[in-house]
Amino acid sequence: MKAPTHTVTLSPPLRRLLHDHQIFCSADCCRERAFEITEGSISRWLDSERTDRTAELAAEIHRVASDVQGASGCVYLAVPGLKSEWGGDQFRTFWGHLRSTYSLAAEARQRARA
C-alpha cells in the first residue's frame, strides 16, 4: 500500500471495543474481515463495561468518520493490537458499518433502560 495519508488513533475504550470484536483474524492481515461487529455483540460489550461510555464512544466514532471522510489514499489505524493500513474507501466502509451498528446498539440499550 501507499504511504498513509491519514492516521487514526483511538481512546482506550474504543480500542477495547474493536480489539474484542477482532475475532476471525487480525486487522493488519484481513482488515474488515477480521471483525464480527453486530448490534448484539456491541450491546453485550457495552453491558460488560464498568462505566457507561455509550455517548462518549458514539461521539468518538462520529469524529473518526468525519476525520476520514475526505482522506484520499491510505488510512493507518495506529492502535496497539490493531495496527494496519487500509485503503481509504475500505476503511470508510468498515467505519460506516461500525458507526451504524453502534448507533443501533446504543438506541436499543436506551430503549431498554426507559
N, C-alpha and C positions, 0 to 999 in steps of 0.2 A: 504494500500500500504506500501511497504518497505520504509525505510528512503531514502530521495532523495540523489542521487549520483551526481547530477549536479543542480546548481541553476542558473536560467535565470533572469536577470534584464534588463530593457528596458529604453530607453530615454523617456522623456515626450511625444515627438511627436509620437513615435511608440506605446506607451501606449495608447494615444488618438485614434490612428487608430484602434487598437484591441478593445478597450472599445466601440467605436462607431459601431463596427461590431458584438459585442456580443448582439444578439437581441432575440434569442429564449429561453435562459435560462442563467445560469451563468457557467463560466469556471470550478468552483470548483464542480459543480454538473454534468454537461453534457459534459465537455471537448470540443472536436471539434464540437459537435452537437449544442453547444451554439452560434456558429458563422455563419454568412452568409457573405462569402467573395467571391465576384465576380469581374471581371475586371471592370465592370461598377460602382460598388459601391466604389471600390478603386479610380477610376478616379474622381468620384464626390467628394469623401473625399479630394483628393489632390487639386482639384479645390477650395474647401471651405477653405483651409488653407491660412492664410495671407502671409506666407513666403513659397517659393518653397523649400522644403527639399527632393525632389524626390531622388536625388543622395545620400544624407546623409542617408535616410531611406533604400535605396537599399543596401548600404554598411553595415548597421547595421543588416538587415535581413540576409545578406550573412554571417556576423560574427557569429550570433547566430546559423545558420545552421552548420557552421564549428565547433563551440564550442560543440555542442551536438552530432556531428556525431559519435564520439567514446564513448559517455557516455553509460554506462550499467546501468541497474536498472531504478530508477525513475528520473524524471526531475521535479523540483519545479519551477513554474512560480511565482517569487517573485515580483509581481506587484500589487499595490493597485487597488482594484476592479476586479482583475483577478487572485488573489492568488489561486493556485491549484497545485495538484500533478498529474503527468501524467506518464504512462508507457513510457519508452524510445522510443520504436517503434511508439507508438501512437503520441507522441509529434513530432518526426521526420516526420511522415506522414503529420500531421497538418501543421508543419512549411514548409515542402516542397510545400504543396498546396499554402500557403501564399506567399512563395517566387516566385513560377512560376506565380501566378495570379498577384502579384505586378509587376513583370517584364513585363507582357503583358500590364498592365495598363500604366506603365511608358513609354514603347515604343510607345503605341498609342498616348499618350499625346505629346511625342516628334515629332511624325509624323504630328500631327495636328497643331503644332506650326511652322513647317517648311514651 
